[in-house]
Amino acid sequence: MRNKWISHKDFKKQLLKNPAARLEYEKLQPEFSVIRATIEARMKKGITQKKLAAKLKTKQSVISRLETGRGNPTLSFLQRLAAAVGTRLEINFRPLAS
């Protein structure tokens, strides 16, 4: 019997039907937001990870780890990153959805 391949979108949709999986996914949203914002800002600026790293006086691997979710940046680093791509860092607290 052959494996049936499904798209990432369909897999995610099926997985998130499980309440425990949905809760864990929602807990990761702040990290996903940082990753998404970092990649989008860098791409909008039209620079590579290597060029961004040079602006921040760090290594390309640090940017790669951040963009793949394997890094744990400090607020200070995120502020420097924001300045390097011509943006500012904003953090918001919102009420939990009921």
C-alpha positions as CSV (number, residue, x, y, z in Angstrom):
1,M,0.0,0.0,0.0
2,R,1.3,3.4,-0.9
3,N,1.5,6.3,1.5
4,K,-1.0,9.1,0.7
5,W,0.8,12.4,0.7
6,I,-1.1,15.5,1.9
7,S,-0.1,19.1,1.8
8,H,1.2,20.9,4.8
9,K,-1.9,23.1,4.8
10,D,-4.2,20.0,5.0
11,F,-1.9,18.3,7.6
12,K,-2.1,21.4,9.8
13,K,-5.8,21.6,9.4
14,Q,-6.2,18.0,10.5
15,L,-3.7,18.3,13.3
16,L,-5.4,21.4,14.8
17,K,-8.7,19.5,15.2
18,N,-7.0,17.9,18.2
19,P,-7.6,20.2,21.2
20,A,-4.2,19.4,22.8
21,A,-2.3,20.0,19.5
22,R,-4.2,23.3,19.0
23,L,-3.3,24.5,22.5
24,E,0.4,23.7,21.9
25,Y,0.3,25.4,18.5
26,E,-1.3,28.5,20.0
27,K,1.4,28.7,22.7
28,L,4.0,28.9,19.9
29,Q,2.3,31.8,18.1
30,P,4.6,34.5,19.7
31,E,7.7,32.7,18.4
32,F,6.1,32.2,15.0
33,S,5.3,35.9,14.9
34,V,8.9,36.9,15.6
35,I,10.1,34.4,12.9
36,R,7.6,35.6,10.3
37,A,8.3,39.3,11.1
38,T,12.1,38.8,10.8
39,I,11.9,37.0,7.5
40,E,9.4,39.5,6.0
41,A,11.4,42.6,7.2
42,R,14.7,41.1,5.8
43,M,13.1,40.2,2.5
44,K,11.4,43.6,2.1
45,K,14.7,45.2,2.7
46,G,16.1,42.9,0.0
47,I,19.1,41.6,2.0
48,T,20.5,38.2,2.6
49,Q,20.9,36.6,6.0
50,K,24.7,37.1,5.6
51,K,24.3,40.9,4.9
52,L,21.9,41.2,7.9
53,A,24.4,39.4,10.1
54,A,27.1,41.7,9.0
55,K,25.0,44.8,9.9
56,L,24.4,43.2,13.3
57,K,28.1,42.2,13.7
58,T,27.1,38.6,14.2
59,K,27.3,35.4,12.1
60,Q,24.8,34.3,9.4
61,S,24.1,31.2,11.4
62,V,22.6,33.3,14.2
63,I,20.1,34.8,11.7
64,S,19.4,31.3,10.3
65,R,18.7,29.9,13.8
66,L,16.4,32.8,14.5
67,E,14.5,32.4,11.2
68,T,14.1,28.6,11.7
69,G,12.9,28.9,15.3
70,R,16.1,27.4,16.9
71,G,17.3,30.7,18.4
72,N,16.1,32.5,21.4
73,P,16.9,36.2,20.8
74,T,17.0,38.8,23.5
75,L,14.9,42.0,23.3
76,S,18.1,43.9,22.8
77,F,19.0,41.8,19.8
78,L,15.5,42.2,18.3
79,Q,15.8,46.0,18.7
80,R,19.1,46.0,16.9
81,L,17.7,43.7,14.2
82,A,14.7,46.0,13.8
83,A,17.0,49.0,13.4
84,A,19.2,47.1,10.9
85,V,16.2,46.6,8.6
86,G,14.8,50.1,9.1
87,T,11.9,49.3,11.4
88,R,11.1,49.5,15.1
89,L,10.3,46.7,17.5
90,E,6.8,46.7,19.0
91,I,5.4,44.3,21.6
92,N,1.7,44.1,22.3
93,F,-0.2,42.4,25.0
94,R,-3.8,41.4,24.1
95,P,-6.6,39.8,26.0
96,L,-6.9,36.1,25.6
97,A,-9.7,34.9,23.4
98,S,-12.5,33.3,25.3
